Amino acid sequence: MMPAVQATGTTGQEGITAGASFATTLRIGGGSGQFGGNSNAYNYDGVDNGFTLIGGPAINPSVDSIQEFRIERSQMQAEFGRGHNQIAVITRSGTNQFHGALWEYVRNNATSAGEYYTHEVENLKRNQYGGNVAGPIWKNKAFFFVNYEGQKLRSVSRYQGTVFTPKQRVGDLSEFLDIDPSLYQIHDPFTGAAFAGNIIPPDMINPVSKAFVDTYMPLPNLPGIANNYLSTFPIKDDWHQLITRVDYNISDKDRVNLRFSGKPRSPRVLRRIASRLR
């Protein structure tokens, strides 16, 4: 985009908004990419657009709705304030001619590579679409601009980790002796004597801990004692964004505008944000 500007991730992936992507996190001039770190401030048509709970802008406007953007670094004018860097965005406005556009971005499993662990093509379906229309309300005096963008995404996330084998759940750790007996031989914490066969006696296994493991830890579905569990989680990420703007020319030197921007969040994310604000 410009020198010393680096995209470092996506906001909303941790904490109260985990699982919901809001906007790209930027590191400018080596500073923190998080708004809460007092590094970046966001300005949207002259209005503060920072959302500290997600560490980024409150709304990420559609690219097709942007007339221009500017990044002010370090020694910006006093009118900006807040943050070492200022990211300012100006939305488009209508003109005396009618203009419109429609577009769609499609990605699905027909064009995807295989998944890292299983080498299977994941069931990814992503449709990102939108359009805009602009024109005059009153020639040379009043103009309108409307932009819509939406997304429907269906995918699967896979996580591979390690869980206890059936033998380990009953105190039988003999599988570790096959790796290195000198490292994995376990001993009685009271006498210091080695457990025969690396097996913990049943009367030394805490029943509360065993019940917790049996209830909340799944059984392995892959061979081995490490990386022996693979789980899948369905992903659904749908959203809609609407931006409208009306401009009115009072005179050759004065203009006023009214803009509405809305991007509803999922009920799950809204509940987590509300719980944080209580």
C-alpha positions as CSV (number, residue, x, y, z in Angstrom):
1,M,0.0,0.0,0.0
2,M,2.8,2.4,1.0
3,P,6.2,2.3,2.7
4,A,6.3,1.1,6.3
5,V,2.7,-0.2,6.2
6,Q,2.3,-3.9,6.9
7,A,-0.8,-6.1,7.2
8,T,-0.4,-8.2,10.4
9,G,-3.6,-10.1,10.7
10,T,-7.4,-9.7,11.2
11,T,-9.1,-8.1,14.1
12,G,-11.7,-9.9,16.2
13,Q,-9.9,-13.3,16.3
14,E,-9.2,-13.3,20.0
15,G,-11.0,-12.4,23.2
16,I,-14.7,-11.6,23.1
17,T,-15.0,-11.5,19.4
18,A,-13.1,-14.7,18.6
19,G,-14.2,-16.3,15.3
20,A,-15.5,-13.1,13.8
21,S,-13.4,-11.2,11.3
22,F,-13.9,-7.5,11.3
23,A,-11.0,-5.7,9.5
24,T,-7.3,-6.1,8.6
25,T,-4.9,-5.1,11.3
26,L,-2.1,-2.7,10.2
27,R,1.3,-2.0,11.6
28,I,2.5,1.4,10.5
29,G,6.1,2.6,11.0
30,G,6.8,-0.4,13.3
31,G,4.0,0.5,15.8
32,S,1.3,-1.7,17.3
33,G,-1.5,-2.7,15.0
34,Q,-4.0,-2.5,17.8
35,F,-6.1,0.6,18.5
36,G,-6.0,-0.2,22.2
37,G,-2.2,0.1,22.0
38,N,-2.6,3.8,21.1
39,S,-0.9,3.3,17.8
40,N,-3.5,3.6,15.1
41,A,-6.6,5.8,15.0
42,Y,-9.3,5.4,12.3
43,N,-11.3,8.3,10.7
44,Y,-14.3,7.7,8.5
45,D,-15.7,10.8,6.7
46,G,-14.3,12.9,9.5
47,V,-15.8,10.8,12.3
48,D,-13.9,8.6,14.8
49,N,-14.2,5.0,13.6
50,G,-12.2,3.2,16.3
51,F,-13.5,0.2,18.2
52,T,-11.2,-0.6,21.1
53,L,-12.9,-4.0,21.8
54,I,-11.7,-5.4,18.5
55,G,-8.5,-3.4,18.2
56,G,-9.4,-1.8,14.8
57,P,-12.1,0.1,13.0
58,A,-15.8,-0.2,14.0
59,I,-16.8,-0.6,10.4
60,N,-14.6,-1.7,7.5
61,P,-16.2,0.0,4.4
62,S,-16.6,-1.7,1.1
63,V,-13.7,-1.0,-1.2
64,D,-16.2,0.0,-3.9
65,S,-17.6,2.7,-1.6
66,I,-14.2,4.5,-1.0
67,Q,-13.4,7.7,-2.9
68,E,-10.0,8.1,-1.3
69,F,-7.9,7.2,1.7
70,R,-5.0,8.8,3.5
71,I,-2.5,7.6,6.1
72,E,-1.0,10.2,8.3
73,R,2.1,9.1,10.2
74,S,3.7,10.6,13.3
75,Q,3.6,14.4,13.0
76,M,0.1,14.9,11.7
77,Q,-1.9,18.1,12.3
78,A,-3.6,18.7,15.7
79,E,-7.1,18.1,14.2
80,F,-6.5,14.4,14.1
81,G,-5.2,13.4,17.5
82,R,-5.6,10.0,19.2
83,G,-3.0,7.5,18.0
84,H,0.5,7.8,16.5
85,N,-1.0,7.1,13.0
86,Q,-4.2,8.2,11.4
87,I,-6.0,6.2,8.8
88,A,-8.6,8.4,7.1
89,V,-11.2,7.2,4.6
90,I,-13.6,9.3,2.5
91,T,-16.7,7.7,0.9
92,R,-17.9,8.3,-2.6
93,S,-20.7,10.7,-3.5
94,G,-23.1,11.0,-6.4
95,T,-22.8,13.2,-9.4
96,N,-25.1,14.7,-12.1
97,Q,-24.9,11.4,-14.0
98,F,-26.3,8.1,-12.9
99,H,-23.7,5.3,-12.4
100,G,-23.9,1.8,-11.1
101,A,-21.9,-1.4,-10.8
102,L,-22.5,-5.0,-9.8
103,W,-19.8,-7.6,-8.9
104,E,-19.3,-11.0,-7.2
105,Y,-16.2,-12.9,-6.0
106,V,-16.6,-16.6,-5.9
107,R,-14.3,-19.2,-4.4
108,N,-15.3,-22.9,-3.9
109,N,-13.8,-26.3,-3.6
110,A,-13.5,-26.7,-7.4
111,T,-10.4,-24.3,-7.3
112,S,-9.0,-25.1,-3.8
113,A,-5.8,-27.1,-3.0
114,G,-5.9,-30.1,-0.6
115,E,-6.0,-29.7,3.2
116,Y,-2.6,-29.8,4.9
117,Y,-3.1,-32.9,7.1
118,T,-5.6,-35.0,5.1
119,H,-4.8,-33.8,1.6
120,E,-8.5,-33.7,1.0
121,V,-10.1,-30.7,-0.7
122,E,-12.1,-28.9,1.9
123,N,-15.7,-28.0,1.4
124,L,-15.2,-24.3,1.0
125,K,-17.9,-22.1,-0.5
126,R,-17.4,-18.3,-0.4
127,N,-19.6,-15.8,-2.2
128,Q,-18.8,-12.1,-1.7
129,Y,-21.0,-9.8,-3.8
130,G,-22.2,-6.3,-3.9
131,G,-23.0,-3.3,-6.0
132,N,-23.6,0.4,-5.9
133,V,-25.7,3.1,-7.6
134,A,-25.3,6.9,-7.6
135,G,-26.8,9.8,-9.2
136,P,-28.6,13.2,-8.9
137,I,-31.6,14.0,-6.7
138,W,-31.6,17.6,-7.8
139,K,-29.2,18.6,-10.6
140,N,-26.2,20.5,-9.4
141,K,-27.6,20.6,-5.8
142,A,-28.3,17.2,-4.3
143,F,-26.8,13.8,-5.0
144,F,-27.1,10.3,-3.6
145,F,-24.8,7.2,-3.3
146,V,-25.8,3.7,-2.2
147,N,-23.5,0.8,-1.7
148,Y,-24.2,-2.8,-0.6
149,E,-21.8,-5.7,0.0
150,G,-22.5,-9.1,1.4
151,Q,-20.8,-12.4,2.1
152,K,-21.9,-16.0,2.5
153,L,-19.2,-18.4,3.6
154,R,-19.3,-22.1,4.5
155,S,-16.1,-24.0,5.4
156,V,-14.6,-26.5,7.8
157,S,-11.7,-25.9,10.2
158,R,-9.5,-28.8,11.3
159,Y,-7.5,-29.0,14.5
160,Q,-5.0,-31.8,15.3
161,G,-3.9,-32.4,18.9
162,T,-2.9,-35.0,21.4
163,V,-5.3,-36.9,23.7
164,F,-4.9,-39.8,26.2
165,T,-5.1,-43.3,24.7
166,P,-7.4,-45.9,26.3
167,K,-4.4,-47.4,28.1
168,Q,-3.3,-44.0,29.5
169,R,-6.7,-43.3,30.9
170,V,-6.4,-46.3,33.3
171,G,-2.8,-45.5,34.3
172,D,-1.0,-47.7,31.8
173,L,1.9,-45.6,30.4
174,S,3.9,-48.5,29.0
175,E,3.6,-47.0,25.5
176,F,6.2,-44.4,26.5
177,L,8.8,-47.0,27.3
178,D,9.0,-47.9,23.6
179,I,10.3,-44.4,23.1
180,D,13.0,-44.1,25.8
181,P,12.8,-45.9,29.1
182,S,15.4,-43.7,30.7
183,L,13.2,-40.6,30.1
184,Y,9.7,-41.9,30.5
185,Q,10.0,-44.4,33.4
186,I,7.6,-43.1,36.1
187,H,8.1,-43.6,39.8
188,D,6.0,-43.7,43.0
189,P,6.1,-40.2,44.4
190,F,6.0,-41.5,47.9
191,T,8.7,-44.2,47.8
192,G,10.6,-43.3,44.7
193,A,10.3,-46.9,43.4
194,A,9.7,-47.4,39.7
195,F,6.2,-48.5,38.7
196,A,6.4,-52.0,37.2
197,G,5.7,-51.9,33.5
198,N,5.1,-48.1,33.8
199,I,1.6,-48.8,35.1
200,I,0.1,-46.6,37.9
201,P,-1.9,-48.7,40.4
202,P,-5.7,-48.1,40.1
203,D,-5.9,-47.0,43.8
204,M,-3.4,-44.1,43.1
205,I,-5.5,-42.6,40.3
206,N,-7.7,-39.7,41.5
207,P,-11.3,-40.6,40.6
208,V,-12.2,-36.9,40.1
209,S,-9.4,-36.4,37.6
210,K,-10.3,-39.7,35.8
211,A,-14.0,-38.7,35.6
212,F,-13.0,-35.3,34.2
213,V,-10.8,-36.9,31.5
214,D,-13.4,-39.5,30.6
215,T,-16.1,-36.8,30.3
216,Y,-14.3,-34.0,28.5
217,M,-11.4,-35.5,26.6
218,P,-12.3,-37.4,23.4
219,L,-10.8,-40.7,22.5
220,P,-8.1,-40.7,19.8
221,N,-9.1,-41.2,16.2
222,L,-5.6,-41.4,14.8
223,P,-2.8,-43.9,15.6
224,G,0.0,-43.1,18.0
225,I,0.4,-41.3,21.3
226,A,1.1,-37.9,19.9
227,N,-1.1,-35.8,17.4
228,N,-3.6,-38.6,17.6
229,Y,-6.8,-36.7,17.4
230,L,-8.2,-34.7,14.5
231,S,-11.4,-32.7,14.9
232,T,-13.4,-30.6,12.5
233,F,-15.5,-27.6,13.1
234,P,-18.0,-26.1,10.6
235,I,-17.5,-22.4,9.9
236,K,-20.3,-20.0,8.9
237,D,-19.5,-16.4,8.3
238,D,-22.4,-14.4,6.7
239,W,-22.7,-10.6,6.8
240,H,-24.3,-7.7,5.0
241,Q,-23.2,-4.1,4.8
242,L,-25.1,-1.1,3.7
243,I,-23.6,2.4,3.1
244,T,-25.8,5.3,1.9
245,R,-24.7,9.0,1.5
246,V,-26.6,12.1,0.5
247,D,-24.7,15.4,-0.5
248,Y,-26.3,18.8,-0.8
249,N,-24.5,21.9,-2.2
250,I,-25.5,24.9,-0.3
251,S,-23.3,27.1,-2.4
252,D,-20.1,26.9,-4.4
253,K,-18.1,26.9,-1.2
254,D,-20.4,25.1,1.2
255,R,-21.6,21.5,1.1
256,V,-23.3,19.2,3.7
257,N,-23.6,15.5,3.6
258,L,-25.4,12.8,5.5
259,R,-24.1,9.2,5.6
260,F,-25.5,6.0,7.1
261,S,-23.3,2.9,7.4
262,G,-24.5,-0.4,8.9
263,K,-23.0,-3.9,9.2
264,P,-25.0,-6.1,11.5
265,R,-23.0,-8.6,13.6
266,S,-24.1,-12.1,14.4
267,P,-26.1,-12.6,17.6
268,R,-23.3,-14.6,19.1
269,V,-20.8,-11.8,18.7
270,L,-23.2,-9.2,19.9
271,R,-23.9,-11.2,23.1
272,R,-20.1,-11.5,23.8
273,I,-19.6,-7.7,23.3
274,A,-22.6,-6.9,25.6
275,S,-21.3,-9.2,28.3
276,R,-17.9,-7.3,28.2
277,L,-19.6,-3.9,28.6
278,R,-21.6,-4.9,31.7
